[in-house]
């Protein structure tokens, strides 16, 4: 089980500015994750979002000597700045769940991608229109959307089209993509190393009337489950809406799958720090082993 659940409790210092970086993966004995962006849909900077943060989705995982990055929202820019400050060549695996704007908008501003010493392996499923992950990232950098095309990035980059059911071995680390949402072609990821499991499932189908057996299998026995919480508020409840709200769904999955710690992520950009504090208390009353993701928080799975 995890040994640093405490950073998520009420004793956590208030988030102040940009988070410090993870230590470079000098030890093959690390299994550490850090949140660099926790919002959904659109960045939400401002005085009311300082403690939870306003950047969109980006999670860094250092495990078994590998650096994995999940999604490239605006949090990726912040991570990139700190990686450059470390003064070491960056070698990372960048996994995209899908190519909605909040998952890719930080990629053009990822400083290591413009450094020739950097090597990036980039993974993603084809979009609904058939475009590869490379094509999707290239398209957002074309004029009039952006002023520099992807070809100006100096890093060595290898693009990998992946699908649910693939199994990717990165040294001793196993990364398995799972289908989450057919409407968006979104993937979830299960990361396994030395019997420790992290599951990243952050764009689930919000129209579900019952728990998807696929989600139960994905989350089974996870030490940490990072789950979509965009609509995790009472305002989403509608007497005419038959579906489970995402945080209720996350709790049901966590209980049924024996997840040790549930982290709600991808917060609604309209929610202030105070609203998210209230939500966290409400969720924990239903399932104590639950936290809301905050930028700058680090969690160790060992």
DAURPE-V428677 format. One record per helix or strand of 3 or more residues. SS is the DSSP state (hx for helix, st for strand). FROM is the first residue (numbers start at 1). TO is the last residue. Records with the same first field share a line. If there is no record, write none. Layout:
SS: FROM-TO / FROM-TO
This chain:
hx: 5-8 / 47-49 / 75-85 / 101-104 / 107-109 / 111-114 / 133-139 / 150-152 / 213-219 / 234-236 / 246-257 / 273-286
st: 31-37 / 58-63 / 66-70 / 91-95 / 119-124 / 156-161 / 167-170 / 173-181 / 186-193 / 196-201 / 224-228 / 261-265 / 290-292 / 298-300
